[in-house]
Amino acid sequence: MEASGAGKTSLLQVLAGEARSGEVQGQILINGQEVLTNEIKRCSGFVFQDDVILSTMTVREAITMSALLRLPQEWSIERKHDKVEQVIDLLGLENASNTIIRDTEIKGVAGGERKRTAMDTGGQVRPSSYNAEHGEIWR
């Protein structure tokens, strides 16, 4: 990875359609085909280095809270809970699903499990790929 200040985060923010300042110019090509930022945003997500997950929740509780807040209101509670179970399975979090997440004071899930939980709480794992700050890429 490049040195601090080399523009890694700026590039990921542009690709995710999350650039906060400056002017973005040029084309974005994927496999030689031009894509628009809104197309990239539909199929990708952004996981920040410092997540904001409540460390006292279990993985399942964090994903459930995200589902209840983000999924369409017209979905039934049962459908949302089914989605939670699908996401836990998709992210390989079955064994950690009832484990406290943790922070510096509380020992809980491993760092990778915490990051995968953060991937979900950022958008219910709709995207087919994720841009993860500082090189952690999940597919």
N, CA, C and O atoms as CSV, one atom per row, in Angstrom:
chain,resi,resn,atom,element,x,y,z
A,1,MET,N,N,0.846,-1.176,0.000
A,1,MET,CA,C,0.000,0.000,0.000
A,1,MET,C,C,0.892,1.240,0.000
A,1,MET,O,O,2.031,1.222,0.467
A,2,GLU,N,N,0.345,2.276,-0.524
A,2,GLU,CA,C,1.067,3.545,-0.605
A,2,GLU,C,C,1.181,4.209,0.767
A,2,GLU,O,O,0.509,3.820,1.722
A,3,ALA,N,N,2.041,5.211,0.840
A,3,ALA,CA,C,2.267,5.948,2.084
A,3,ALA,C,C,1.045,6.785,2.445
A,3,ALA,O,O,0.180,7.051,1.610
A,4,SER,N,N,0.998,7.187,3.693
A,4,SER,CA,C,-0.060,8.074,4.160
A,4,SER,C,C,-0.066,9.349,3.327
A,4,SER,O,O,0.990,9.918,3.048
A,5,GLY,N,N,-1.258,9.798,2.929
A,5,GLY,CA,C,-1.383,11.025,2.153
A,5,GLY,C,C,-1.239,10.844,0.654
A,5,GLY,O,O,-1.254,11.825,-0.091
A,6,ALA,N,N,-1.098,9.591,0.193
A,6,ALA,CA,C,-0.900,9.327,-1.239
A,6,ALA,C,C,-2.197,9.372,-2.040
A,6,ALA,O,O,-2.163,9.373,-3.271
A,7,GLY,N,N,-3.337,9.411,-1.356
A,7,GLY,CA,C,-4.607,9.528,-2.069
A,7,GLY,C,C,-5.450,8.266,-2.126
A,7,GLY,O,O,-6.418,8.208,-2.884
A,8,LYS,N,N,-5.098,7.244,-1.332
A,8,LYS,CA,C,-5.864,5.993,-1.349
A,8,LYS,C,C,-7.324,6.240,-0.985
A,8,LYS,O,O,-8.227,5.801,-1.699
A,9,THR,N,N,-7.555,6.933,0.111
A,9,THR,CA,C,-8.920,7.197,0.554
A,9,THR,C,C,-9.651,8.087,-0.437
A,9,THR,O,O,-10.831,7.869,-0.709
A,10,SER,N,N,-8.965,9.087,-0.979
A,10,SER,CA,C,-9.597,9.972,-1.972
A,10,SER,C,C,-10.055,9.177,-3.188
A,10,SER,O,O,-11.161,9.392,-3.685
A,11,LEU,N,N,-9.225,8.270,-3.670
A,11,LEU,CA,C,-9.595,7.440,-4.815
A,11,LEU,C,C,-10.820,6.590,-4.493
A,11,LEU,O,O,-11.761,6.527,-5.284
A,12,LEU,N,N,-10.806,5.939,-3.337
A,12,LEU,CA,C,-11.946,5.107,-2.960
A,12,LEU,C,C,-13.215,5.937,-2.814
A,12,LEU,O,O,-14.299,5.486,-3.184
A,13,GLN,N,N,-13.085,7.162,-2.271
A,13,GLN,CA,C,-14.257,8.032,-2.139
A,13,GLN,C,C,-14.814,8.409,-3.502
A,13,GLN,O,O,-16.033,8.439,-3.676
A,14,VAL,N,N,-13.960,8.695,-4.468
A,14,VAL,CA,C,-14.419,9.017,-5.826
A,14,VAL,C,C,-15.126,7.803,-6.427
A,14,VAL,O,O,-16.215,7.935,-6.986
A,15,LEU,N,N,-14.517,6.628,-6.317
A,15,LEU,CA,C,-15.118,5.422,-6.879
A,15,LEU,C,C,-16.464,5.097,-6.245
A,15,LEU,O,O,-17.367,4.591,-6.911
A,16,ALA,N,N,-16.594,5.389,-4.955
A,16,ALA,CA,C,-17.845,5.108,-4.248
A,16,ALA,C,C,-18.859,6.234,-4.391
A,16,ALA,O,O,-19.964,6.139,-3.858
A,17,GLY,N,N,-18.497,7.304,-5.106
A,17,GLY,CA,C,-19.417,8.433,-5.245
A,17,GLY,C,C,-19.560,9.227,-3.973
A,17,GLY,O,O,-20.593,9.857,-3.746
A,18,GLU,N,N,-18.535,9.208,-3.135
A,18,GLU,CA,C,-18.583,9.870,-1.833
A,18,GLU,C,C,-17.581,11.012,-1.711
A,18,GLU,O,O,-17.299,11.458,-0.599
A,19,ALA,N,N,-17.037,11.497,-2.825
A,19,ALA,CA,C,-16.059,12.596,-2.769
A,19,ALA,C,C,-16.715,13.828,-2.169
A,19,ALA,O,O,-17.794,14.237,-2.597
A,20,ARG,N,N,-16.060,14.416,-1.178
A,20,ARG,CA,C,-16.639,15.538,-0.432
A,20,ARG,C,C,-16.141,16.901,-0.907
A,20,ARG,O,O,-16.783,17.917,-0.639
A,21,SER,N,N,-15.026,16.937,-1.595
A,21,SER,CA,C,-14.484,18.224,-2.026
A,21,SER,C,C,-13.750,18.055,-3.346
A,21,SER,O,O,-13.483,16.940,-3.795
A,22,GLY,N,N,-13.432,19.186,-3.951
A,22,GLY,CA,C,-12.702,19.158,-5.210
A,22,GLY,C,C,-13.613,18.852,-6.385
A,22,GLY,O,O,-14.829,18.722,-6.241
A,23,GLU,N,N,-13.001,18.743,-7.536
A,23,GLU,CA,C,-13.740,18.451,-8.759
A,23,GLU,C,C,-13.214,17.148,-9.344
A,23,GLU,O,O,-12.007,16.977,-9.516
A,24,VAL,N,N,-14.112,16.247,-9.642
A,24,VAL,CA,C,-13.730,14.967,-10.217
A,24,VAL,C,C,-13.844,15.077,-11.726
A,24,VAL,O,O,-14.893,15.451,-12.252
A,25,GLN,N,N,-12.765,14.751,-12.420
A,25,GLN,CA,C,-12.751,14.822,-13.880
A,25,GLN,C,C,-12.273,13.498,-14.446
A,25,GLN,O,O,-11.575,12.736,-13.779
A,26,GLY,N,N,-12.658,13.236,-15.680
A,26,GLY,CA,C,-12.177,12.050,-16.368
A,26,GLY,C,C,-13.213,10.949,-16.409
A,26,GLY,O,O,-14.369,11.136,-16.029
A,27,GLN,N,N,-12.771,9.800,-16.880
A,27,GLN,CA,C,-13.639,8.644,-17.030
A,27,GLN,C,C,-13.225,7.560,-16.047
A,27,GLN,O,O,-12.066,7.471,-15.641
A,28,ILE,N,N,-14.190,6.748,-15.678
A,28,ILE,CA,C,-13.899,5.554,-14.890
A,28,ILE,C,C,-14.191,4.373,-15.803
A,28,ILE,O,O,-15.301,4.229,-16.316
A,29,LEU,N,N,-13.187,3.536,-15.999
A,29,LEU,CA,C,-13.332,2.364,-16.855
A,29,LEU,C,C,-13.194,1.106,-16.012
A,29,LEU,O,O,-12.277,0.992,-15.199
A,30,ILE,N,N,-14.095,0.177,-16.206
A,30,ILE,CA,C,-13.997,-1.140,-15.579
A,30,ILE,C,C,-14.031,-2.154,-16.706
A,30,ILE,O,O,-14.986,-2.207,-17.481
A,31,ASN,N,N,-12.985,-2.953,-16.790
A,31,ASN,CA,C,-12.835,-3.906,-17.895
A,31,ASN,C,C,-12.977,-3.214,-19.246
A,31,ASN,O,O,-13.568,-3.768,-20.172
A,32,GLY,N,N,-12.435,-2.003,-19.355
A,32,GLY,CA,C,-12.443,-1.264,-20.606
A,32,GLY,C,C,-13.743,-0.560,-20.944
A,32,GLY,O,O,-13.839,0.100,-21.979
A,33,GLN,N,N,-14.740,-0.690,-20.088
A,33,GLN,CA,C,-16.043,-0.071,-20.326
A,33,GLN,C,C,-16.231,1.109,-19.376
A,33,GLN,O,O,-15.975,0.997,-18.177
A,34,GLU,N,N,-16.679,2.240,-19.921
A,34,GLU,CA,C,-16.926,3.406,-19.077
A,34,GLU,C,C,-18.148,3.149,-18.198
A,34,GLU,O,O,-19.170,2.640,-18.659
A,35,VAL,N,N,-18.019,3.508,-16.934
A,35,VAL,CA,C,-19.142,3.395,-16.001
A,35,VAL,C,C,-19.342,4.731,-15.315
A,35,VAL,O,O,-18.397,5.495,-15.118
A,36,LEU,N,N,-20.572,4.998,-14.959
A,36,LEU,CA,C,-20.906,6.229,-14.252
A,36,LEU,C,C,-20.820,5.986,-12.753
A,36,LEU,O,O,-20.973,4.859,-12.280
A,37,THR,N,N,-20.574,7.062,-12.016
A,37,THR,CA,C,-20.449,6.950,-10.563
A,37,THR,C,C,-21.684,6.312,-9.947
A,37,THR,O,O,-21.563,5.483,-9.045
A,38,ASN,N,N,-22.885,6.688,-10.424
A,38,ASN,CA,C,-24.094,6.107,-9.820
A,38,ASN,C,C,-24.181,4.602,-10.082
A,38,ASN,O,O,-24.766,3.876,-9.279
A,39,GLU,N,N,-23.607,4.117,-11.196
A,39,GLU,CA,C,-23.572,2.678,-11.454
A,39,GLU,C,C,-22.633,1.980,-10.470
A,39,GLU,O,O,-22.933,0.894,-9.973
A,40,ILE,N,N,-21.502,2.615,-10.200
A,40,ILE,CA,C,-20.550,2.053,-9.238
A,40,ILE,C,C,-21.180,2.031,-7.852
A,40,ILE,O,O,-21.047,1.054,-7.115
A,41,LYS,N,N,-21.868,3.116,-7.504
A,41,LYS,CA,C,-22.472,3.216,-6.181
A,41,LYS,C,C,-23.515,2.117,-5.964
A,41,LYS,O,O,-23.689,1.634,-4.845
A,42,ARG,N,N,-24.208,1.724,-7.036
A,42,ARG,CA,C,-25.221,0.680,-6.929
A,42,ARG,C,C,-24.624,-0.689,-6.643
A,42,ARG,O,O,-25.287,-1.540,-6.049
A,43,CYS,N,N,-23.383,-0.913,-7.055
A,43,CYS,CA,C,-22.801,-2.254,-6.912
A,43,CYS,C,C,-21.584,-2.280,-5.990
A,43,CYS,O,O,-20.846,-3.265,-5.981
A,44,SER,N,N,-21.364,-1.229,-5.221
A,44,SER,CA,C,-20.226,-1.224,-4.304
A,44,SER,C,C,-20.596,-0.510,-3.017
A,44,SER,O,O,-21.570,0.242,-2.965
A,45,GLY,N,N,-19.823,-0.750,-1.998
A,45,GLY,CA,C,-20.027,-0.097,-0.711
A,45,GLY,C,C,-18.694,0.357,-0.153
A,45,GLY,O,O,-17.642,0.001,-0.685
A,46,PHE,N,N,-18.726,1.132,0.905
A,46,PHE,CA,C,-17.521,1.712,1.480
A,46,PHE,C,C,-17.488,1.372,2.961
A,46,PHE,O,O,-18.411,1.713,3.701
A,47,VAL,N,N,-16.435,0.706,3.395
A,47,VAL,CA,C,-16.261,0.366,4.804
A,47,VAL,C,C,-15.111,1.199,5.332
A,47,VAL,O,O,-13.982,1.072,4.857
A,48,PHE,N,N,-15.383,2.051,6.308
A,48,PHE,CA,C,-14.356,2.925,6.851
A,48,PHE,C,C,-13.434,2.167,7.795
A,48,PHE,O,O,-13.824,1.171,8.403
A,49,GLN,N,N,-12.204,2.658,7.905
A,49,GLN,CA,C,-11.223,2.035,8.786
A,49,GLN,C,C,-11.734,2.017,10.228
A,49,GLN,O,O,-11.615,1.003,10.916
A,50,ASP,N,N,-12.291,3.118,10.678
A,50,ASP,CA,C,-12.842,3.208,12.030
A,50,ASP,C,C,-14.356,3.129,11.933
A,50,ASP,O,O,-15.016,4.108,11.584
A,51,ASP,N,N,-14.908,1.950,12.247
A,51,ASP,CA,C,-16.352,1.772,12.144
A,51,ASP,C,C,-17.058,2.349,13.370
A,51,ASP,O,O,-16.413,2.774,14.329
A,52,VAL,N,N,-18.356,2.356,13.327
A,52,VAL,CA,C,-19.139,2.924,14.426
A,52,VAL,C,C,-20.133,1.899,14.978
A,52,VAL,O,O,-21.263,2.242,15.325
A,53,ILE,N,N,-19.707,0.663,15.053
A,53,ILE,CA,C,-20.569,-0.395,15.583
A,53,ILE,C,C,-20.571,-0.315,17.108
A,53,ILE,O,O,-19.535,-0.059,17.723
A,54,LEU,N,N,-21.732,-0.533,17.713
A,54,LEU,CA,C,-21.809,-0.564,19.173
A,54,LEU,C,C,-21.105,-1.819,19.680
A,54,LEU,O,O,-21.510,-2.937,19.361
A,55,SER,N,N,-20.071,-1.634,20.454
A,55,SER,CA,C,-19.228,-2.751,20.885
A,55,SER,C,C,-19.916,-3.687,21.870
A,55,SER,O,O,-19.442,-4.802,22.087
A,56,THR,N,N,-21.018,-3.262,22.466
A,56,THR,CA,C,-21.719,-4.102,23.441
A,56,THR,C,C,-22.775,-4.992,22.802
A,56,THR,O,O,-23.402,-5.797,23.491
A,57,MET,N,N,-22.980,-4.862,21.500
A,57,MET,CA,C,-23.951,-5.704,20.794
A,57,MET,C,C,-23.273,-6.971,20.288
A,57,MET,O,O,-22.054,-7.020,20.127
A,58,THR,N,N,-24.083,-7.990,20.043
A,58,THR,CA,C,-23.568,-9.158,19.338
A,58,THR,C,C,-23.590,-8.847,17.842
A,58,THR,O,O,-24.212,-7.881,17.402
A,59,VAL,N,N,-22.904,-9.681,17.079
A,59,VAL,CA,C,-22.911,-9.532,15.619
A,59,VAL,C,C,-24.349,-9.571,15.110
A,59,VAL,O,O,-24.744,-8.726,14.307
A,60,ARG,N,N,-25.138,-10.548,15.570
A,60,ARG,CA,C,-26.538,-10.678,15.129
A,60,ARG,C,C,-27.342,-9.432,15.501
A,60,ARG,O,O,-28.137,-8.954,14.692
A,61,GLU,N,N,-27.153,-8.903,16.699
A,61,GLU,CA,C,-27.885,-7.698,17.107
A,61,GLU,C,C,-27.534,-6.506,16.227
A,61,GLU,O,O,-28.417,-5.741,15.841
A,62,ALA,N,N,-26.258,-6.342,15.907
A,62,ALA,CA,C,-25.835,-5.214,15.066
A,62,ALA,C,C,-26.432,-5.327,13.667
A,62,ALA,O,O,-26.910,-4.337,13.114
A,63,ILE,N,N,-26.405,-6.522,13.096
A,63,ILE,CA,C,-26.949,-6.723,11.753
A,63,ILE,C,C,-28.470,-6.577,11.775
A,63,ILE,O,O,-29.053,-6.029,10.840
A,64,THR,N,N,-29.109,-7.060,12.830
A,64,THR,CA,C,-30.566,-6.911,12.953
A,64,THR,C,C,-30.945,-5.448,13.075
A,64,THR,O,O,-31.896,-5.004,12.432
A,65,MET,N,N,-30.222,-4.688,13.886
A,65,MET,CA,C,-30.515,-3.260,14.021
A,65,MET,C,C,-30.396,-2.569,12.665
A,65,MET,O,O,-31.243,-1.750,12.308
A,66,SER,N,N,-29.363,-2.893,11.922
A,66,SER,CA,C,-29.183,-2.316,10.596
A,66,SER,C,C,-30.352,-2.683,9.686
A,66,SER,O,O,-30.867,-1.836,8.957
A,67,ALA,N,N,-30.764,-3.943,9.731
A,67,ALA,CA,C,-31.884,-4.395,8.894
A,67,ALA,C,C,-33.159,-3.642,9.237
A,67,ALA,O,O,-33.882,-3.202,8.343
A,68,LEU,N,N,-33.437,-3.491,10.522
A,68,LEU,CA,C,-34.667,-2.808,10.935
A,68,LEU,C,C,-34.663,-1.339,10.539
A,68,LEU,O,O,-35.716,-0.772,10.251
A,69,LEU,N,N,-33.489,-0.721,10.522
A,69,LEU,CA,C,-33.392,0.697,10.170
A,69,LEU,C,C,-33.303,0.941,8.668
A,69,LEU,O,O,-33.787,1.966,8.188
A,70,ARG,N,N,-32.702,0.032,7.919
A,70,ARG,CA,C,-32.392,0.294,6.511
A,70,ARG,C,C,-33.296,-0.398,5.495
A,70,ARG,O,O,-33.526,0.139,4.412
A,71,LEU,N,N,-33.802,-1.561,5.821
A,71,LEU,CA,C,-34.609,-2.280,4.833
A,71,LEU,C,C,-35.971,-1.610,4.685
A,71,LEU,O,O,-36.420,-0.911,5.593
A,72,PRO,N,N,-36.632,-1.818,3.546
A,72,PRO,CA,C,-37.910,-1.139,3.289
A,72,PRO,C,C,-38.943,-1.367,4.389
A,72,PRO,O,O,-39.091,-2.479,4.896
A,73,GLN,N,N,-39.650,-0.308,4.746
A,73,GLN,CA,C,-40.664,-0.388,5.801
A,73,GLN,C,C,-41.749,-1.399,5.485
A,73,GLN,O,O,-42.313,-2.015,6.389
A,74,GLU,N,N,-42.045,-1.572,4.197
A,74,GLU,CA,C,-43.125,-2.491,3.829
A,74,GLU,C,C,-42.744,-3.963,4.000
A,74,GLU,O,O,-43.607,-4.838,3.934
A,75,TRP,N,N,-41.442,-4.240,4.223
A,75,TRP,CA,C,-41.034,-5.616,4.479
A,75,TRP,C,C,-41.527,-6.040,5.855
A,75,TRP,O,O,-41.492,-5.246,6.795
A,76,SER,N,N,-41.985,-7.279,5.985
A,76,SER,CA,C,-42.409,-7.801,7.285
A,76,SER,C,C,-41.178,-8.032,8.167
A,76,SER,O,O,-40.052,-8.132,7.681
A,77,ILE,N,N,-41.424,-8.112,9.466
A,77,ILE,CA,C,-40.343,-8.410,10.416
A,77,ILE,C,C,-39.718,-9.763,10.072
A,77,ILE,O,O,-38.499,-9.922,10.147
A,78,GLU,N,N,-40.548,-10.733,9.696
A,78,GLU,CA,C,-40.041,-12.060,9.342
A,78,GLU,C,C,-39.097,-11.980,8.142
A,78,GLU,O,O,-38.043,-12.617,8.134
A,79,ARG,N,N,-39.477,-11.196,7.130
A,79,ARG,CA,C,-38.628,-11.057,5.946
A,79,ARG,C,C,-37.298,-10.404,6.316
A,79,ARG,O,O,-36.245,-10.802,5.818
A,80,LYS,N,N,-37.352,-9.402,7.192
A,80,LYS,CA,C,-36.121,-8.735,7.625
A,80,LYS,C,C,-35.230,-9.706,8.401
A,80,LYS,O,O,-34.014,-9.719,8.213
A,81,HIS,N,N,-35.830,-10.513,9.269
A,81,HIS,CA,C,-35.037,-11.495,10.018
A,81,HIS,C,C,-34.448,-12.553,9.085
A,81,HIS,O,O,-33.324,-13.007,9.297
A,82,ASP,N,N,-35.198,-12.947,8.057
A,82,ASP,CA,C,-34.651,-13.874,7.055
A,82,ASP,C,C,-33.436,-13.261,6.370
A,82,ASP,O,O,-32.437,-13.942,6.140
A,83,LYS,N,N,-33.524,-11.971,6.044
A,83,LYS,CA,C,-32.406,-11.266,5.406
A,83,LYS,C,C,-31.195,-11.249,6.338
A,83,LYS,O,O,-30.064,-11.447,5.893
A,84,VAL,N,N,-31.432,-11.014,7.626
A,84,VAL,CA,C,-30.343,-11.019,8.612
A,84,VAL,C,C,-29.619,-12.366,8.574
A,84,VAL,O,O,-28.389,-12.407,8.550
A,85,GLU,N,N,-30.369,-13.455,8.568
A,85,GLU,CA,C,-29.754,-14.783,8.547
A,85,GLU,C,C,-28.989,-15.019,7.247
A,85,GLU,O,O,-27.918,-15.627,7.265
A,86,GLN,N,N,-29.525,-14.545,6.118
A,86,GLN,CA,C,-28.822,-14.670,4.837
A,86,GLN,C,C,-27.495,-13.920,4.874
A,86,GLN,O,O,-26.475,-14.418,4.398
A,87,VAL,N,N,-27.520,-12.717,5.446
A,87,VAL,CA,C,-26.316,-11.885,5.507
A,87,VAL,C,C,-25.273,-12.523,6.418
A,87,VAL,O,O,-24.089,-12.556,6.081
A,88,ILE,N,N,-25.702,-13.024,7.558
A,88,ILE,CA,C,-24.780,-13.699,8.477
A,88,ILE,C,C,-24.108,-14.870,7.764
A,88,ILE,O,O,-22.901,-15.072,7.898
A,89,ASP,N,N,-24.887,-15.637,7.010
A,89,ASP,CA,C,-24.347,-16.767,6.252
A,89,ASP,C,C,-23.405,-16.288,5.152
A,89,ASP,O,O,-22.305,-16.820,5.002
A,90,LEU,N,N,-23.830,-15.286,4.382
A,90,LEU,CA,C,-23.029,-14.753,3.280
A,90,LEU,C,C,-21.667,-14.249,3.750
A,90,LEU,O,O,-20.661,-14.439,3.067
A,91,LEU,N,N,-21.639,-13.610,4.910
A,91,LEU,CA,C,-20.399,-13.036,5.436
A,91,LEU,C,C,-19.589,-14.031,6.271
A,91,LEU,O,O,-18.534,-13.684,6.801
A,92,GLY,N,N,-20.080,-15.261,6.386
A,92,GLY,CA,C,-19.349,-16.276,7.138
A,92,GLY,C,C,-19.271,-15.969,8.622
A,92,GLY,O,O,-18.254,-16.223,9.266
A,93,LEU,N,N,-20.356,-15.418,9.162
A,93,LEU,CA,C,-20.360,-15.004,10.567
A,93,LEU,C,C,-21.201,-15.918,11.459
A,93,LEU,O,O,-21.544,-15.542,12.580
A,94,GLU,N,N,-21.537,-17.117,10.968
A,94,GLU,CA,C,-22.395,-18.015,11.744
A,94,GLU,C,C,-21.814,-18.296,13.128
A,94,GLU,O,O,-22.529,-18.219,14.128
A,95,ASN,N,N,-20.523,-18.621,13.191
A,95,ASN,CA,C,-19.904,-18.976,14.472
A,95,ASN,C,C,-19.740,-17.786,15.404
A,95,ASN,O,O,-19.609,-17.964,16.615
A,96,ALA,N,N,-19.746,-16.578,14.858
A,96,ALA,CA,C,-19.558,-15.371,15.670
A,96,ALA,C,C,-20.864,-14.620,15.907
A,96,ALA,O,O,-20.870,-13.592,16.584
A,97,SER,N,N,-21.962,-15.119,15.362
A,97,SER,CA,C,-23.202,-14.334,15.352
A,97,SER,C,C,-23.730,-13.978,16.738
A,97,SER,O,O,-24.402,-12.959,16.893
A,98,ASN,N,N,-23.444,-14.789,17.737
A,98,ASN,CA,C,-23.926,-14.494,19.090
A,98,ASN,C,C,-22.816,-14.016,20.019
A,98,ASN,O,O,-22.953,-14.064,21.241
A,99,THR,N,N,-21.717,-13.554,19.429
A,99,THR,CA,C,-20.569,-13.055,20.191
A,99,THR,C,C,-20.606,-11.537,20.244
A,99,THR,O,O,-20.938,-10.880,19.258
A,100,ILE,N,N,-20.262,-10.984,21.403
A,100,ILE,CA,C,-20.166,-9.534,21.562
A,100,ILE,C,C,-19.108,-9.016,20.593
A,100,ILE,O,O,-18.086,-9.668,20.379
A,101,ILE,N,N,-19.350,-7.855,20.014
A,101,ILE,CA,C,-18.441,-7.319,19.004
A,101,ILE,C,C,-17.090,-6.959,19.604
A,101,ILE,O,O,-16.083,-7.486,19.131
A,102,ARG,N,N,-17.002,-6.123,20.582
A,102,ARG,CA,C,-15.799,-5.766,21.338
A,102,ARG,C,C,-15.330,-4.357,21.045
A,102,ARG,O,O,-15.776,-3.695,20.107
A,103,ASP,N,N,-14.417,-3.934,21.886
A,103,ASP,CA,C,-13.626,-2.724,21.667
A,103,ASP,C,C,-12.334,-2.923,22.438
A,103,ASP,O,O,-11.976,-4.057,22.755
A,104,THR,N,N,-11.639,-1.862,22.741
A,104,THR,CA,C,-10.362,-2.018,23.445
A,104,THR,C,C,-10.543,-2.545,24.862
A,104,THR,O,O,-9.615,-3.121,25.430
A,105,GLU,N,N,-11.722,-2.357,25.436
A,105,GLU,CA,C,-11.994,-2.800,26.808
A,105,GLU,C,C,-12.627,-4.194,26.862
A,105,GLU,O,O,-12.469,-4.909,27.852
A,106,ILE,N,N,-13.338,-4.578,25.806
A,106,ILE,CA,C,-14.119,-5.813,25.806
A,106,ILE,C,C,-13.560,-6.766,24.752
A,106,ILE,O,O,-13.460,-6.403,23.580
A,107,LYS,N,N,-13.193,-7.992,25.165
A,107,LYS,CA,C,-12.728,-8.984,24.193
A,107,LYS,C,C,-13.951,-9.632,23.564
A,107,LYS,O,O,-14.859,-10.075,24.268
A,108,GLY,N,N,-13.972,-9.686,22.247
A,108,GLY,CA,C,-15.114,-10.262,21.538
A,108,GLY,C,C,-14.685,-10.870,20.226
A,108,GLY,O,O,-13.715,-11.625,20.174
A,109,VAL,N,N,-15.403,-10.546,19.160
A,109,VAL,CA,C,-15.108,-11.120,17.844
A,109,VAL,C,C,-13.738,-10.671,17.346
A,109,VAL,O,O,-13.196,-9.662,17.797
A,110,ALA,N,N,-13.198,-11.430,16.419
A,110,ALA,CA,C,-11.915,-11.092,15.807
A,110,ALA,C,C,-12.075,-9.867,14.914
A,110,ALA,O,O,-13.187,-9.507,14.529
A,111,GLY,N,N,-10.955,-9.235,14.591
A,111,GLY,CA,C,-10.977,-8.017,13.781
A,111,GLY,C,C,-11.656,-8.191,12.433
A,111,GLY,O,O,-12.400,-7.313,11.998
A,112,GLY,N,N,-11.408,-9.321,11.759
A,112,GLY,CA,C,-12.031,-9.576,10.462
A,112,GLY,C,C,-13.532,-9.748,10.575
A,112,GLY,O,O,-14.285,-9.304,9.708
A,113,GLU,N,N,-13.966,-10.397,11.652
A,113,GLU,CA,C,-15.408,-10.569,11.877
A,113,GLU,C,C,-16.063,-9.220,12.157
A,113,GLU,O,O,-17.171,-8.952,11.693
A,114,ARG,N,N,-15.376,-8.379,12.914
A,114,ARG,CA,C,-15.904,-7.038,13.179
A,114,ARG,C,C,-16.021,-6.251,11.870
A,114,ARG,O,O,-17.016,-5.562,11.647
A,115,LYS,N,N,-15.004,-6.355,11.006
A,115,LYS,CA,C,-15.012,-5.627,9.734
A,115,LYS,C,C,-16.140,-6.134,8.839
A,115,LYS,O,O,-16.812,-5.342,8.180
A,116,ARG,N,N,-16.350,-7.455,8.814
A,116,ARG,CA,C,-17.448,-7.992,8.000
A,116,ARG,C,C,-18.799,-7.552,8.547
A,116,ARG,O,O,-19.728,-7.312,7.776
A,117,THR,N,N,-18.918,-7.444,9.865
A,117,THR,CA,C,-20.156,-6.923,10.449
A,117,THR,C,C,-20.346,-5.470,10.041
A,117,THR,O,O,-21.459,-5.055,9.720
A,118,ALA,N,N,-19.267,-4.695,10.052
A,118,ALA,CA,C,-19.343,-3.289,9.628
A,118,ALA,C,C,-19.754,-3.183,8.169
A,118,ALA,O,O,-20.462,-2.248,7.795
A,119,MET,N,N,-19.319,-4.134,7.330
A,119,MET,CA,C,-19.733,-4.130,5.926
A,119,MET,C,C,-21.244,-4.186,5.840
A,119,MET,O,O,-21.857,-3.467,5.050
A,120,ASP,N,N,-21.839,-5.037,6.649
A,120,ASP,CA,C,-23.284,-5.157,6.587
A,120,ASP,C,C,-23.983,-3.920,7.115
A,120,ASP,O,O,-24.918,-3.423,6.488
A,121,THR,N,N,-23.543,-3.415,8.261
A,121,THR,CA,C,-24.262,-2.292,8.854
A,121,THR,C,C,-24.170,-1.050,7.988
A,121,THR,O,O,-24.896,-0.079,8.204
A,122,GLY,N,N,-23.276,-1.079,7.007
A,122,GLY,CA,C,-23.203,0.017,6.048
A,122,GLY,C,C,-24.220,-0.082,4.932
A,122,GLY,O,O,-24.317,0.845,4.128
A,123,GLY,N,N,-24.975,-1.149,4.841
A,123,GLY,CA,C,-25.959,-1.202,3.774
A,123,GLY,C,C,-26.555,-2.559,3.465
A,123,GLY,O,O,-26.961,-2.803,2.329
A,124,GLN,N,N,-26.620,-3.432,4.422
A,124,GLN,CA,C,-27.251,-4.739,4.252
A,124,GLN,C,C,-26.682,-5.552,3.095
A,124,GLN,O,O,-27.422,-6.275,2.429
A,125,VAL,N,N,-25.403,-5.444,2.851
A,125,VAL,CA,C,-24.682,-6.282,1.908
A,125,VAL,C,C,-25.383,-6.387,0.559
A,125,VAL,O,O,-25.438,-7.467,-0.029
A,126,ARG,N,N,-25.911,-5.289,0.071
A,126,ARG,CA,C,-26.447,-5.249,-1.295
A,126,ARG,C,C,-25.322,-5.289,-2.311
A,126,ARG,O,O,-25.407,-6.031,-3.290
A,127,PRO,N,N,-24.271,-4.510,-2.103
A,127,PRO,CA,C,-23.227,-4.445,-3.127
A,127,PRO,C,C,-22.548,-5.786,-3.359
A,127,PRO,O,O,-22.417,-6.605,-2.449
A,128,SER,N,N,-22.121,-5.987,-4.596
A,128,SER,CA,C,-21.421,-7.225,-4.927
A,128,SER,C,C,-19.938,-7.126,-4.601
A,128,SER,O,O,-19.239,-8.139,-4.579
A,129,SER,N,N,-19.457,-5.925,-4.352
A,129,SER,CA,C,-18.059,-5.753,-3.954
A,129,SER,C,C,-17.973,-4.565,-3.017
A,129,SER,O,O,-18.855,-3.707,-3.000
A,130,TYR,N,N,-16.918,-4.523,-2.250
A,130,TYR,CA,C,-16.749,-3.461,-1.270
A,130,TYR,C,C,-15.400,-2.797,-1.431
A,130,TYR,O,O,-14.398,-3.462,-1.691
A,131,ASN,N,N,-15.374,-1.477,-1.276
A,131,ASN,CA,C,-14.120,-0.745,-1.182
A,131,ASN,C,C,-13.841,-0.615,0.300
A,131,ASN,O,O,-14.624,-0.001,1.025
A,132,ALA,N,N,-12.760,-1.171,0.754
A,132,ALA,CA,C,-12.445,-1.078,2.170
A,132,ALA,C,C,-11.195,-0.227,2.331
A,132,ALA,O,O,-10.167,-0.480,1.702
A,133,GLU,N,N,-11.300,0.774,3.174
A,133,GLU,CA,C,-10.178,1.677,3.380
A,133,GLU,C,C,-8.970,0.884,3.859
A,133,GLU,O,O,-9.096,-0.023,4.682
A,134,HIS,N,N,-7.807,1.232,3.343
A,134,HIS,CA,C,-6.532,0.611,3.696
A,134,HIS,C,C,-6.436,-0.842,3.262
A,134,HIS,O,O,-5.832,-1.666,3.949
A,135,GLY,N,N,-7.037,-1.155,2.110
A,135,GLY,CA,C,-6.739,-2.404,1.443
A,135,GLY,C,C,-7.543,-3.631,1.801
A,135,GLY,O,O,-7.272,-4.696,1.247
A,136,GLU,N,N,-8.507,-3.552,2.687
A,136,GLU,CA,C,-9.288,-4.739,2.991
A,136,GLU,C,C,-10.435,-4.815,1.998
A,136,GLU,O,O,-11.394,-4.051,2.107
A,137,ILE,N,N,-10.356,-5.721,1.033
A,137,ILE,CA,C,-11.372,-5.826,-0.008
A,137,ILE,C,C,-12.115,-7.147,0.171
A,137,ILE,O,O,-11.502,-8.208,0.288
A,138,TRP,N,N,-13.438,-7.064,0.192
A,138,TRP,CA,C,-14.290,-8.239,0.365
A,138,TRP,C,C,-15.115,-8.429,-0.889
A,138,TRP,O,O,-15.545,-7.450,-1.498
A,139,ARG,N,N,-15.345,-9.662,-1.284
A,139,ARG,CA,C,-16.179,-9.962,-2.456
A,139,ARG,C,C,-17.258,-10.936,-2.073
A,139,ARG,O,O,-18.070,-11.321,-2.914
